[in-house]
Amino acid sequence: MKNLLKDFNEKDLKIFNHEFNNFLPKRIMDFHVHLWKKDFLNKDISEERQKANPFADPDIIDRFVFEDFETVANTLFPDKEYSGLFFGLPAKEVDLSKANKYVSDVCKDNGCHGLYIPEPGFDEIPDNFFGNGFVGFKPYPDLVDFETPSDFLKLDIDVSIFDFISKKVLEFSNEYGLILLIHIPRKGRLNDKRNIEELRKIGEKYKNIKVILAHAGRSYCYEDIRSGIQYIKNMENLYVDTAMINNFSVNKLLMEELGPERILYGSDLAVAALKGKNIDINNRHYFVTNTPKSWSLSSSEMNLDDFTFFIYEIIRAIKLASKELNLNKKQIEDIFYSNAHRIIKEISDKNSIFKK
């Protein structure tokens, strides 16, 4: 990792102390943290994908290992006990066996937990799954084969959730009550009826799975979730994480429709440790960064020194929504720690018999 926090300054520390220190609980669990090393790549990331993929940014592509996570946590959240749920970088260019092995090593060495990234056709559970620290899966649509593999925007191509989540993943997760953290496909996101139908099918057929929508179903804008949430909110095993959600209206709606007990704070580190904000313009989301990036709206001619980190904007959006709805201290602690801790502990305790 290059100096990811090179822009950290007294203004950022002031934001933490004045806005977040008293708002946040002592313990925080980040439900959405990627870890990787550059040598996990088995081929170069194409120029087209580099231009569209924040994780291919030069400031972070070299690595984001557990020690880097600790540095970010200790710097941006002083005096807090900041832990994480870890998984690799789910990209077609990544050797998933190396990525999963590294996460397993981190979990065993540090007493934490991770999610296993499966190939779309995954049909064999690895040995000692629970002993290696895994509590579920992080499937990803980017791993499906497409006719235009160089185009990163293929994530919006018309694919089914079942194209990248195998029957084995679903059955095993249901049998042991595991986490399934889903990055939903298709351009319409939760406005796509097929996504809703497939999520409901999973929820109804596999009732023991903790179905968690990454990025709240990629709902960076209010219109991404306003209608769709009505059709899935009654799924009792449905949760969402807040990774890269910078819109307080999205969080407010989630709190109203799902309740704080089904919301999990997540950041999407390492991208969340860059300075910028995810903004909503005419019902589409755009990244804005303090320095020019190929994947963001930015200009070398603009003075953007007042930007802070994406991760602080995530928390700010949660705080604004929670104040609007008068959430109490316990409900805030649920979002930032207790919900995640409860889910992971339940899985870990239930399956401890299988640990070697």
RAZI-V246543 format. One record per residue. N is the residue number from 1. SS is DSSP state (H for helix, E for strand, L for the rest). BURIAL is 1 if it has 9 or more other ideal C-beta (glycine too) atoms within 8 Angstrom, else 0. D_FIRST is the distance of its C-alpha to the first C-alpha in Angstrom with 1 decimal. Layout:
n = <N & N>
ss = <SS & SS>
burial = <BURIAL & BURIAL>
d_first = <D_FIRST & D_FIRST>
This chain:
n = <1 & 2 & 3 & 4 & 5 & 6 & 7 & 8 & 9 & 10 & 11 & 12 & 13 & 14 & 15 & 16 & 17 & 18 & 19 & 20 & 21 & 22 & 23 & 24 & 25 & 26 & 27 & 28 & 29 & 30 & 31 & 32 & 33 & 34 & 35 & 36 & 37 & 38 & 39 & 40 & 41 & 42 & 43 & 44 & 45 & 46 & 47 & 48 & 49 & 50 & 51 & 52 & 53 & 54 & 55 & 56 & 57 & 58 & 59 & 60 & 61 & 62 & 63 & 64 & 65 & 66 & 67 & 68 & 69 & 70 & 71 & 72 & 73 & 74 & 75 & 76 & 77 & 78 & 79 & 80 & 81 & 82 & 83 & 84 & 85 & 86 & 87 & 88 & 89 & 90 & 91 & 92 & 93 & 94 & 95 & 96 & 97 & 98 & 99 & 100 & 101 & 102 & 103 & 104 & 105 & 106 & 107 & 108 & 109 & 110 & 111 & 112 & 113 & 114 & 115 & 116 & 117 & 118 & 119 & 120 & 121 & 122 & 123 & 124 & 125 & 126 & 127 & 128 & 129 & 130 & 131 & 132 & 133 & 134 & 135 & 136 & 137 & 138 & 139 & 140 & 141 & 142 & 143 & 144 & 145 & 146 & 147 & 148 & 149 & 150 & 151 & 152 & 153 & 154 & 155 & 156 & 157 & 158 & 159 & 160 & 161 & 162 & 163 & 164 & 165 & 166 & 167 & 168 & 169 & 170 & 171 & 172 & 173 & 174 & 175 & 176 & 177 & 178 & 179 & 180 & 181 & 182 & 183 & 184 & 185 & 186 & 187 & 188 & 189 & 190 & 191 & 192 & 193 & 194 & 195 & 196 & 197 & 198 & 199 & 200 & 201 & 202 & 203 & 204 & 205 & 206 & 207 & 208 & 209 & 210 & 211 & 212 & 213 & 214 & 215 & 216 & 217 & 218 & 219 & 220 & 221 & 222 & 223 & 224 & 225 & 226 & 227 & 228 & 229 & 230 & 231 & 232 & 233 & 234 & 235 & 236 & 237 & 238 & 239 & 240 & 241 & 242 & 243 & 244 & 245 & 246 & 247 & 248 & 249 & 250 & 251 & 252 & 253 & 254 & 255 & 256 & 257 & 258 & 259 & 260 & 261 & 262 & 263 & 264 & 265 & 266 & 267 & 268 & 269 & 270 & 271 & 272 & 273 & 274 & 275 & 276 & 277 & 278 & 279 & 280 & 281 & 282 & 283 & 284 & 285 & 286 & 287 & 288 & 289 & 290 & 291 & 292 & 293 & 294 & 295 & 296 & 297 & 298 & 299 & 300 & 301 & 302 & 303 & 304 & 305 & 306 & 307 & 308 & 309 & 310 & 311 & 312 & 313 & 314 & 315 & 316 & 317 & 318 & 319 & 320 & 321 & 322 & 323 & 324 & 325 & 326 & 327 & 328 & 329 & 330 & 331 & 332 & 333 & 334 & 335 & 336 & 337 & 338 & 339 & 340 & 341 & 342 & 343 & 344 & 345 & 346 & 347 & 348 & 349 & 350 & 351 & 352 & 353 & 354 & 355 & 356>
ss = <L & L & L & L & L & L & L & L & L & H & H & H & H & H & H & H & H & H & H & H & L & L & L & L & L & L & E & E & E & E & E & E & E & E & L & E & E & H & H & H & E & L & L & L & L & L & H & H & H & H & H & H & L & H & H & H & L & L & L & L & L & L & E & E & L & H & H & H & H & H & H & H & H & H & H & H & L & L & L & L & E & E & E & E & E & E & E & L & L & L & L & L & L & E & L & H & H & H & H & H & H & H & H & H & H & H & H & H & H & H & L & L & E & E & E & E & L & L & L & L & L & L & L & L & L & L & L & L & L & L & L & L & L & E & E & E & E & L & L & E & H & H & H & L & L & L & L & L & L & L & L & H & H & H & H & H & L & L & L & L & H & H & H & L & L & L & H & H & H & H & H & H & H & H & H & H & L & L & E & E & E & E & E & L & L & L & L & L & H & H & H & L & H & H & H & H & H & H & H & H & H & H & H & H & H & L & L & L & L & E & E & E & E & L & H & H & H & H & L & L & L & H & H & H & H & L & L & L & H & H & H & H & L & L & L & L & L & E & E & E & E & L & L & L & L & L & L & H & H & H & H & H & H & H & H & H & H & L & L & H & H & H & E & E & L & L & L & L & E & L & H & H & H & L & E & E & E & E & E & E & E & L & L & E & E & E & E & E & E & L & L & L & L & L & L & L & E & L & L & L & L & L & L & L & L & L & L & L & E & H & H & H & H & H & H & H & H & H & H & H & H & H & H & H & L & L & L & L & H & H & H & H & H & H & H & H & H & H & H & H & H & H & H & H & H & H & H & H & H & H & L & H & H & H & L & L>
burial = <1 & 0 & 0 & 1 & 1 & 0 & 0 & 0 & 0 & 0 & 0 & 1 & 1 & 0 & 1 & 1 & 0 & 0 & 1 & 1 & 1 & 0 & 0 & 1 & 1 & 0 & 1 & 1 & 1 & 1 & 1 & 1 & 1 & 1 & 1 & 1 & 0 & 0 & 0 & 1 & 1 & 0 & 0 & 0 & 1 & 0 & 0 & 1 & 1 & 1 & 1 & 1 & 1 & 1 & 1 & 0 & 1 & 0 & 0 & 1 & 1 & 0 & 0 & 1 & 1 & 1 & 0 & 1 & 1 & 0 & 1 & 1 & 1 & 1 & 1 & 1 & 1 & 0 & 0 & 1 & 0 & 1 & 0 & 1 & 1 & 1 & 1 & 1 & 1 & 1 & 1 & 0 & 0 & 1 & 0 & 1 & 0 & 1 & 1 & 1 & 0 & 1 & 1 & 1 & 0 & 1 & 1 & 1 & 0 & 0 & 0 & 1 & 1 & 1 & 1 & 1 & 1 & 1 & 0 & 1 & 0 & 1 & 0 & 0 & 0 & 0 & 0 & 1 & 1 & 1 & 1 & 1 & 1 & 1 & 1 & 1 & 1 & 1 & 1 & 1 & 1 & 1 & 1 & 1 & 0 & 0 & 0 & 0 & 0 & 0 & 1 & 1 & 0 & 1 & 1 & 0 & 0 & 0 & 1 & 0 & 1 & 0 & 1 & 1 & 1 & 1 & 0 & 1 & 1 & 1 & 1 & 1 & 1 & 1 & 0 & 1 & 1 & 1 & 1 & 1 & 1 & 1 & 1 & 1 & 1 & 1 & 0 & 0 & 1 & 1 & 0 & 1 & 0 & 0 & 1 & 1 & 0 & 1 & 1 & 1 & 0 & 1 & 1 & 0 & 0 & 1 & 1 & 1 & 1 & 1 & 1 & 1 & 1 & 1 & 1 & 1 & 1 & 1 & 1 & 1 & 1 & 1 & 0 & 1 & 1 & 0 & 0 & 1 & 1 & 0 & 0 & 1 & 1 & 0 & 1 & 0 & 1 & 1 & 1 & 1 & 1 & 1 & 1 & 1 & 1 & 1 & 1 & 1 & 0 & 1 & 1 & 1 & 1 & 1 & 1 & 0 & 1 & 1 & 0 & 1 & 0 & 1 & 1 & 1 & 1 & 1 & 1 & 1 & 1 & 1 & 1 & 1 & 1 & 1 & 1 & 1 & 1 & 1 & 1 & 1 & 0 & 0 & 0 & 0 & 1 & 1 & 1 & 1 & 1 & 1 & 0 & 0 & 1 & 0 & 1 & 1 & 0 & 1 & 0 & 0 & 0 & 0 & 0 & 1 & 0 & 0 & 1 & 1 & 1 & 1 & 1 & 1 & 1 & 1 & 1 & 1 & 1 & 1 & 1 & 1 & 1 & 1 & 0 & 0 & 1 & 0 & 1 & 0 & 0 & 0 & 1 & 1 & 1 & 1 & 1 & 1 & 1 & 1 & 1 & 1 & 1 & 0 & 1 & 1 & 0 & 1 & 1 & 1 & 0 & 0 & 1 & 0 & 0 & 1 & 0 & 0>
d_first = <0.0 & 3.7 & 6.4 & 6.7 & 10.1 & 11.3 & 14.3 & 15.3 & 18.9 & 22.3 & 23.3 & 20.6 & 21.8 & 25.3 & 24.7 & 23.6 & 26.5 & 29.1 & 28.3 & 26.5 & 27.1 & 30.7 & 30.2 & 27.5 & 28.7 & 27.7 & 25.9 & 23.6 & 22.4 & 19.8 & 21.2 & 18.5 & 15.0 & 13.0 & 11.0 & 9.9 & 8.7 & 9.3 & 12.4 & 13.9 & 14.9 & 18.4 & 18.9 & 17.4 & 17.1 & 20.0 & 20.1 & 22.0 & 19.6 & 16.6 & 18.9 & 19.7 & 16.7 & 14.2 & 11.8 & 11.9 & 10.9 & 9.1 & 7.0 & 5.5 & 7.1 & 5.2 & 4.7 & 5.9 & 8.1 & 11.1 & 10.2 & 7.5 & 10.6 & 12.8 & 11.2 & 11.6 & 15.0 & 16.2 & 15.4 & 16.7 & 19.4 & 20.9 & 23.8 & 23.2 & 22.7 & 19.9 & 19.6 & 18.5 & 19.7 & 17.1 & 17.0 & 15.1 & 14.4 & 18.1 & 18.2 & 20.7 & 18.4 & 16.9 & 18.8 & 19.8 & 21.2 & 17.9 & 16.2 & 19.2 & 19.5 & 16.0 & 16.9 & 20.3 & 19.1 & 17.1 & 20.2 & 22.6 & 20.8 & 20.3 & 23.4 & 21.8 & 22.4 & 20.9 & 22.1 & 22.8 & 22.1 & 25.4 & 26.4 & 29.1 & 31.9 & 30.7 & 33.9 & 33.3 & 31.8 & 29.6 & 31.1 & 30.6 & 28.8 & 29.3 & 28.8 & 25.3 & 24.6 & 25.0 & 27.0 & 27.1 & 25.6 & 23.2 & 25.0 & 23.9 & 26.1 & 23.6 & 24.4 & 28.0 & 29.3 & 30.4 & 32.4 & 29.7 & 26.4 & 24.7 & 25.3 & 22.7 & 25.4 & 27.2 & 26.1 & 29.2 & 31.5 & 34.4 & 33.3 & 34.5 & 32.6 & 34.5 & 33.0 & 29.7 & 30.9 & 33.3 & 36.5 & 35.2 & 32.3 & 34.7 & 37.4 & 35.2 & 33.4 & 36.9 & 38.4 & 36.0 & 35.2 & 31.5 & 28.9 & 28.5 & 25.7 & 26.8 & 25.1 & 28.5 & 29.2 & 31.6 & 31.7 & 34.0 & 31.8 & 34.2 & 36.8 & 37.2 & 40.1 & 39.0 & 35.7 & 37.9 & 40.4 & 37.9 & 36.2 & 39.7 & 40.6 & 37.8 & 38.6 & 42.3 & 42.2 & 39.3 & 40.1 & 38.2 & 34.7 & 32.5 & 31.8 & 28.9 & 28.1 & 24.4 & 24.1 & 27.8 & 28.7 & 26.4 & 28.8 & 27.0 & 30.4 & 33.6 & 35.5 & 33.0 & 34.4 & 37.7 & 40.0 & 38.0 & 37.5 & 41.2 & 41.5 & 38.9 & 39.1 & 41.8 & 39.7 & 39.8 & 36.7 & 34.5 & 31.6 & 28.9 & 25.4 & 24.3 & 20.8 & 20.4 & 24.1 & 24.7 & 28.4 & 30.7 & 33.6 & 31.7 & 31.1 & 34.7 & 36.1 & 34.0 & 35.3 & 38.8 & 39.0 & 37.0 & 37.1 & 34.4 & 34.8 & 33.2 & 30.2 & 26.8 & 24.1 & 20.9 & 17.8 & 15.8 & 12.5 & 9.7 & 11.9 & 14.1 & 11.7 & 12.3 & 15.6 & 18.5 & 21.3 & 22.7 & 26.3 & 29.6 & 31.7 & 34.9 & 33.7 & 30.6 & 27.0 & 24.7 & 21.3 & 21.6 & 18.7 & 18.8 & 17.5 & 18.7 & 17.1 & 19.0 & 19.1 & 20.4 & 23.3 & 22.5 & 24.0 & 23.3 & 26.8 & 26.4 & 25.6 & 23.2 & 22.2 & 23.7 & 21.2 & 19.4 & 16.7 & 17.6 & 17.7 & 20.3 & 22.3 & 22.4 & 23.9 & 26.2 & 27.6 & 28.4 & 30.0 & 32.2 & 33.4 & 34.1 & 36.1 & 38.0 & 39.1 & 39.6 & 37.5 & 38.1 & 35.8 & 36.0 & 35.2 & 32.0 & 31.0 & 31.8 & 29.2 & 26.4 & 27.2 & 30.6 & 30.7 & 27.5 & 28.6 & 32.1 & 31.0 & 28.7 & 31.2 & 34.0 & 32.3 & 31.2 & 34.7 & 36.6 & 34.9 & 34.5 & 37.5 & 35.4 & 32.7 & 33.3>
